[in-house]
Amino acid sequence: MYQPLAFLATALAIVNVAVAALLPDGYYRISIDNRYITTKTGGTGYWPATYQESLSAPGYYQEWYLRNHAGDKVTLSPRGYHQRYLSLSRSGAKEYAYLAVSGTSQKWTLEKADDGKYKIVYPVKVHDKWLNVDVTPDTVYPKRIAHLSDGNPRGKQPWNFTPV
């Protein structure tokens, strides 16, 4: 009698660990090399997703709410704007396309990398490539956040998610 019950409890514990989210819901600063994913409010349209080195850049939001969804997907919203999300820009899902913050709910996949860091990945392959969220190599300022493929050396950089 007790053996089947113990087996069932162990199996449920294993399943719970297997389906647990990589990161819990909550606010995070997302960074590489002490530079952060940021956005600046700008009306009702698309807001650019940028990469700033200062946590005190005036007018920029640097804290993101990570919300877990079914199928190991997450959405990222700037603090105070839960109806806006890190999402595709008008360019769509293609390599080097800038990302934006908009009212369109975009789901991402997190992939655990080394040292507790995570790659932020577009959840569908595009032209047989995975597209990762990274810093564009363009010479614009502030730097923009874009899709880079996993074949691009920069496209493999993982991000720190620091709880706030």
N, C-alpha and C positions, 0 to 999 in steps of 0.2 A: 504494500500500500504506500509506504513512504518513498520507495525507490522511484516509482513513476512520478510522484509529486516533486521529488528533488530533481529528477531529470527535466520535467516541465519548467521548473523555476530556473534552472541553469540555461535551458534553451531560450527562454524569454529574456534573460539577462544578456545573452550573446546577441540576440536580435536587436535589443535596445542599443547596445554599443555599436552594432553594424549600421544602424540607421540614424545614429546621433549626428547632428549637424557638426561640420568642421569648426564653426564659430557660433556662439550663441547670438541671438538677437541682441542688438544694443548699438551704442554709438562708438565709432572708431575714427581714429586718424589713420589715413592710408598713405604710406610713404615708401620711398626708395632713397637711400643716401640722405636722410634728413630733409627731403623735399616732399611736398604733400600734394595729393589730388585736391584741388579747390574748385570753386565756382563762384561767380559773381552774379547777383540777381540783376535782371534786366528786362522787366516787363513780363509779358505772357508767352513769348515765343521760346526759342532755344537759347539757353545760357551756355557759354563755352565751358568745357571742362579743361582746367588748366593745371599747371604744375608749378608751385611756388615754393621757395626755400624758407620763407618766413611764416611763422605761425601767427604773426600779427599784421599780415597784409590787410590794410583797411578795406572793408567792404567785401571781403572774400570769405566764403564759408568753407571751413576745413574739417568739420566733423560730419560724418556720414552715418546714417542709421542703416544697419544691415538687418534685413528681414529674411528669414528662411522660408522657403516654399517647398512644396512637394517635389520629389525628383532631384534632390540635392541642388536646387537652384536658389539664388538669392537676388534681392533687389537692393540698391543703394540709393538713399535719399539724403539730401543735405539737411542738416539740423534745422527744424522749424518749417520744413517744406515736405511733408510726408506724401503729398500728391505729385511730387516731381521726382524724377529718377535719373541716375546716370544711364544714358541710352544712346542709341545710334543718332547721328545727325541726319540732315537731309541727304547726305551722300550714301547712306545705307551701310550694309555690311560688306566692306571691302578693305583690303590692306591699305594702310596710310590714311583711311578716312578718319577725320576728327570725331571725337565723341562730344556729346552735349548733355545738358540737363534739361529735360522736357517733361511734359505731362504724360508721355507714353511710357508705360511700365515695361521696362526691359529686364528680363531675367538673365543672370549670369551663372556660370559654374565656377566654383573655387577649386583649385587643385593645390594640394599641400606640397610645398617644396621644402628645401633644407632650412634649418634654423628657425622653424616656426613661421615661415613666410608662406605666401599664397600667390599663385598666378590667378588672375581674373580672366576668364576665358568666355568668348562668345559661344553659346551652347550648341551651335550647329556648324559643321565644316562648310567652308566657302571655297569653291574650286579645289577641293581635296586638301584644304589647309585649315588648321585651327587658328583662329584669330585671338590674340591675347591683348589685353589692355596694357598699353605702355606709353612712354613719352615719345612724341614724334621727333624725328631727327631734324625737322625743319628749323630754320634760324629765326623763328618768330618769337616775340616776347609779349606776354609771358608764354612759356612753353605750353604746348597743347597736348592733351591726352588723345591717343589714336589707337587704332587696331594695327598691330604688327603680327605677321604670321609666325608660327613656331619655327619656321625655317630661317627667319631673320635673327641674327645674333642678339639684337636688342629685344626681340619679342619673347625672350625666355626669362626676362627678369621677374623675380617674384617681389611681391609687395609686403611690407610690414603692416599688420593690422593692430594698432595700439588702442586698447579700450580707454575711453574717457569717462 
